[in-house]
Structures are given as structure tokens and as C-alpha cells.
Amino acid sequence: MGATIYDVARHAGVSPSTVANVVRGTIPVSPSMRARVEASIAALGYRPNAAARNLRLGRSGSIAIAVPELIVPYFSELCEAIVDEASRRSYTVIIECTKGDPDAERRLLADPSLGHAVDGLIFSPLGLGGAELQLGSQDAPVVMLGERVHDDGVFDHVLIDNTKAARDAVEHLLGLGRKRIAVIGRQPIESTGAVRIRGYHEALSAAGYPIDDDLEIPTSHYYRDDGDAAMTRLLELADPPDAVFCANDLLAVGALRAIQQRGLAVPEDVAVVGFDGTNEGKYTIPSLTTIAPDKADIAARAVGQLFRRLEGDTSPPAVLEASYELVVRESSAATVRSRRASTSGTRRRVPAPRR
């Protein structure tokens, strides 16, 4: 027989409950204690019997993550981080793609199998908000992702400060001496994109610059071709921008192409900043400056909160703020440096607030 939780406890000189807390990750354990227990787990080759545990607790051993689109790299990278986090707890992850369709999101929340087929749901809604989300299933815990414009405090929520992050991006461009800063990705409804545009407005207003509607280009989607088309419109202005903030990295990739297709240089003629910190931005030419949410931090907070609920936590819904970074790369670096800069860029980390 393999090692048991009691063997690990004796080896580490701790109680079995401490070993369980380390394995489950639901109750905080000091770093030194965690290291001691993990060393004993490795030394003894201990493997938790996930199937037996779940059968005993009446659980499926699976959670679901629902996102609008997997074609958007941010969501695929976030799903991967959540899968990694859940696997540490010997859980599998079912990935649902809603396409941002309100009916699909409504069906998902109202699904009577929620709580039977899966033990919990991590949900990034796009089409639903407010009262509609209050109609969700009560059979399993739900943790929301994205800006808190959706749920009215009904569920636990993990997010970054999108407004502040966008403001940081625009302040970075202002600090480079750029004076006509455009934005691509304006949204007509209250959404994560709209909240990022708010940060753009705040940065310009604080610097004493007027809000110019000609420099704000709405997009129906956040794909590369939307960024290309929007940037083309901006470059056709009588007084085109010398910098652009894009509401996500895919829009920025499209903008880079449009600028270069016109024979202009980035960042010499137009500096570009994206949002989402996707891997694609490391390999564009020039490499892309971006706001990078800490996806591993988001995943850890979301999965951890879901498991706290599964363990019986009945406290009021919590808002958990994750960290992000402004990653400065060639698309906004100084002219000489832009020819030599590493694609890894320079980073300024904005930690999540302590609670």
C-alpha cells in the first residue's frame, strides 16, 4: 500500500488535518509548515485518493469554467491556469464556451445538473448582468470573473482593477510625451471594455487633455481585424494620433498591422499599448507593451474561493482583487531602445490590495 495521510503527518511532525489543509489548499498554512509537509509528501510518494474522497463527500471531482470565447488568447490562457490550479487538488475541469450569448449563459446558470455533474462553476459572463444572474442555480458554488458590472454582489467575484490598469497604460503613454492618444475598443454598454475606457478618460483628464470623440473608436468585437479597421480610421484623420491604447491585445495586434501597412513606424510615429498580457504580444514585431493581469493569481483566487465554499464557508460573497503588471516592450519604448529591447520587456507589478 502507498503512504497515507497519517504517514505524512508522522513524517512531517504535524497533525493529519494540517496535511489535509496543505493538500486541499482551502485553509491557509504558513509557508514553512507547507514546505515541511510538501517535503514529506514528496519523500513518501503520497498520492491523495481523490476518487474515494469525492465519493465519501458526494462530489463529482470536477468543476466547470465558462468563458465567452476560447479564440481570444486571454481566455484560453486563463483556462489553462485554472486547469493547473484545479489539478493540484486532483480535480478535473470542464470548459464551456458561451460565445457571450445571453441565452447560453442563462441556460448554464439554470442548469439543474450544476452541483451534480460538476461541484462548482467559475463563470466569466458577457451577455448577462444584474438581476438575471440572481436566478442562477443554488446547488453549487459560483465564482464570477471579470469586472463587477455583472452580478450586483450575488456571487464571489475575482477581478483586477481594470480602470486603474487602463489609467496606468495611458499615463505611460503620456509620460513618453505623446499628446494625441487614441483608444480602440469603446463599448456602448457597461462592460469590462467600458470600464477600461473609463481609465483612459481619467488619465487624460488628470493630465489636462480634453476628451476627443474622434480619437475613440468603438468596435463590435475584440479581434485582430477590428483593431486593423479601427486603426485605419484613426490614421485617416486630418490630425492622426501619435499613440493608441487598445482594450485588448488582439485589437493592438491589428492596430500594429494597420500602422505598418501605411508605411509608418512603431513606436516612432505611433506608440501602441494593449491589454491582457497574452503570449502573442511577446512575438509581434515590434513586441507589444501591455497590461498583464496575473492569470495564475486570478486562477488561484477563483479556485481557492470555490473550494472554500465546498468546504462549508457561508460568509457573504467576497470580492477578491488580483494583481497585474504594466509590461513595457518595443511598441512604446524609446526609438533607440526599441531596436534592441528584449521581447521579455520591463515590468512594473501592481500587487493586489491586502485584505
NORSUL-V157652 format. One record per backbone hydrogen bond with DSSP energy under -1.0 kcal/mol. CO is the residue of the C=O (numbers start at 1). NH is the residue of the N-H. If there is no record, write none. Layout:
co: {CO;CO}
nh: {NH;NH}
This chain:
co: {4;5;6;7;8;9;9;15;16;17;18;19;20;21;30;31;32;33;34;35;36;37;38;39;40;41;41;48;49;50;51;52;53;54;61;62;63;64;65;66;67;68;72;72;73;74;75;76;77;78;79;80;81;82;83;84;86;86;87;92;94;96;98;101;102;103;104;105;106;109;111;113;113;118;120;121;122;123;129;132;133;141;143;144;147;150;151;156;157;159;160;161;162;163;164;165;166;167;168;169;170;171;173;174;180;180;182;183;184;186;191;192;193;194;195;196;197;198;199;200;201;202;203;204;205;212;213;215;217;217;223;224;225;226;227;228;229;230;231;234;242;243;244;245;248;249;250;251;252;253;254;255;256;257;258;259;260;265;265;271;273;274;275;278;279;280;281;287;289;290;291;292;293;294;295;296;297;298;299;300;301;302;303;304;305;306;307;308;309;318;320;323;324;325;326;327;328;329;331;334;336;337;337;342;346;348;350}
nh: {8;9;10;11;12;13;14;19;20;21;22;23;24;25;34;35;36;37;38;39;40;41;42;43;44;45;46;50;53;54;55;56;57;59;92;119;94;122;96;124;98;99;75;76;77;78;79;80;81;82;83;84;85;86;87;88;89;91;90;63;65;67;101;105;106;107;108;109;110;137;114;116;117;115;64;143;66;145;132;135;136;121;123;158;149;130;154;144;320;322;162;165;166;167;168;169;170;171;172;173;174;175;178;177;242;243;245;217;247;219;195;196;197;198;199;200;201;202;203;204;205;206;207;209;208;215;216;183;185;186;227;228;229;230;231;232;233;234;235;237;271;182;273;184;252;253;254;255;256;257;258;259;260;261;262;264;263;269;270;244;246;291;249;281;282;283;288;331;274;327;276;325;295;298;299;300;301;302;303;304;305;306;307;308;309;310;311;313;312;157;159;294;350;292;348;290;346;332;272;338;339;340;341;345;328;326;324}
